[in-house]
Amino acid sequence: MTLAVFFGCTFIAFGPALGLFLFTIARDPLRIIILIAGAFFWLVSLLLSSLIWFIAVKASNPQDEPLQKGLLIFGVMFSVLLQEAFRFLYYKLLRKAIEGLVALSEDGCSPISIQQMAYAFMTMVLIFLHTFWGILFFHGCEHRRWWEIMAVVVMHLAVSGSTFCNPLYVGSLVPSYLLMAAAAAWAYLLSGGSAQNLWRFLLCLRSGASPQPRS
């Protein structure tokens, strides 16, 4: 049963992202390079923020619960800001290396707990959110639309802050998925998609019918 729970949570959390990788990235070496570089920057930002939080906790009084909770909130907020700072550094690096990258391109009792299920779904939504946030953030940098960059930072802070509602998972999952839907639509439009096609897609979802092929 433990193995089934493991694979169930894994497929929920990473299945859609794996599909996105296979269909949009795996066949393009350039996109694979960009993906690996972006993951490296993200991991470095997490390492630095975790190190700072660890030092702050060790330097404080572990018996002071309000202080420890405040440090936890500070750690989450600082981690978000640091991740966005590294996203900007990654964008600047891509801008400088774009010619080199282009040259490389080839054109009852449930077997699973509520907590496990919630963490799997939260992991899945965060994967998609970071994908959409990357599109919005880079578009804002490219066109000097700083309000788009701030929107990404605010959404990131909101999603991270909503996790403090746990174990009231409705307070974290529902806002996160609503923000994911908004970020997905926004990223789709910025990537060249039309509002008309997006509206047709939403109408198909609402009616539960698939578009009929033309004869």
N, C-alpha and C positions, 0 to 999 in steps of 0.2 A: 504493500500500500504506500509505503514511503517513496518508492521509486515512481509510482503513478502520480503522486502529488508533485514530485520533483519535475517530471516531464510536463505535467499539466501547467504548472506555474511558469516553466521555461517557455512553453509554446505560447502562452498568453502574453508574457512579457516581451519576448523577442521574435515571435512568429511573424507579425506584420512587418517588423523592421527587417527581418531576414528576407521576406518577400520583396520588400522595397529595394534591398541591396541586390538581390538576384536579377530583378527586372530592369533596374536603372543604373547600376554601378558596376556589377561584376564583369561585364563585357568590355569595359573601357578602362585601360590602364591609367589614363590621366585621372579619372574619377577615383580610382582606388588609391592613388598617391594622395589626392586631396583628402580622402576619407581618413587615411592613416595619419596624415599630418594634423588634421583637425582633432582626432582622438588623442594624439600626443599632447597638443596644447591643452586640451580639456583635462587630461590626467595630471599634467604639471600644475594647473591651477588648483585642482583638488588637493594635490599633495601639499602645496604651499599653505592653503587655507586650513587643512587638517593639522599641519605643523604648528601654525600660529594658535589655533584653538587648543591644541594639546599643551603648548607652553603656558597659555593663559590658565588652563585648568590646574596644571601642576603648581603654578605660582600662587594660586588662590587657596582659600580655606575650603576643603572638601565637605565640611560639615555645614557650611552656609548654603542651604538649599535655594533661597531666593537668588543668591549670587550665582550659583551654578546654573540655574535656569536662565538667568540673564546672559551668562556666558554662552549658553547653547543658542539662544536667539541671536546674539551677536555673531556667533560662528556661522550660522546659516546665512544671515544677511551679508556678512563679509565674504562668504564663499560665492554667493550670487554675484556680487559686484566684481570679485576677482575673476570669475568665469567670463563675465562680459568684457572685462578689460583684456583678458587673453583672447577673446573672440575678435576684438578690435586689432590686437597685435597680429593675429593670424590673417586677418583681412589685409593688413599692410604688407605682410610677407607675401601673400598671394599676388598682390598688385606688383610687387617688385620681381617676382619669379614667374610671371604669367607667360613670358615669351619662352622660357625654358620648358615650362610645363606643356605648352602647346606643341613644342617640338617633339615631345615624347608621345603625343597622342596619335592613335591610329583610327581615329574617328569611330430523514431520521437522524442518524449521526453521520454527518457529512465526512467523507474521507479527507476533505481539505478544509482548513479553518477559514473563518472570515478574514483574519489578519493576513494569511497567506494569499488569499484571493485578492485582497485589497492591494497588497504590495505588488503583486504581479501586474494588476491593471494600472497601478501608479507608475511602475517601471515602463510599461508600454506607452502610456501617454507622455511621459517625459522624453522618451526616445523621439517620438513624433514632434513634440514641441521644440526640442533642440534643432531638429531638421528645419522646421518652419521658421524658428527664430533666426537661424543662420541666414536664410534667404532674406528675411526682413532687415536684419542687421547689416548685411553686406549691401543691400539695395540702398539703405539709408546712408551708408558710408560713400557709396559710389556717386550718389546724386546730392550729397550734402544735405540730406533731410534728417536733421538731428532729432526731430520729434519721433521719427520711426525708431531710431536707436533707443531713445528714452522709453518708447512704448514697449520695446523688447525687455528692457531692464525692469520696468514696472510689472510686466506680466511674469517675468522670472521671479521677482520678489513676491508677487501675489501667490504664485503656485507653491513656492517654497514655504511661505508663511502659512498657507492653508494646511500644511501637514501638522501644524501644532494643534489642529482640531482633533487629530487622532487620539483615542480610538473612535471618535465620531467620524467615520469614514465618509459619510455623506457630505460633510463639511469640507473635505479635501478633494474627493474624486469628482463630484458634480461640478464645482467651479473649474477644476483642471480640464475636464472634458469640454466644457463650454468655451474656455479660452483656447483649447486646441482646435475646436471647430472654427472659431473666429480667426485664429492665426492661419489655419489651413486655407480658408477662403481668401484671406488677405494675400498670402504667399502665392496662391494660384493666380490671382489677378495681376500681381507684380511680375509673375513669370511669363505673362503674355496671354493668359486665359481670358476669355470674355465673360462678362457678367451674364450675358444671355445664356451661354452654355451652362454656367453654374446654376442659374435659376431653373433651367430645364432639368438638370440633374436632381435638384432639390424637390422639384415637382414629381419626378419619378419615384423618389424615395417616399414621398408623402402618400402617393397613390398606391404604392406597393407594386407598380407595374414597371416592366422594363420597356425601353424604347423599341418600337416595332421597326424591323428592317424595311427599307424601301424596296418596292418591286421594280 
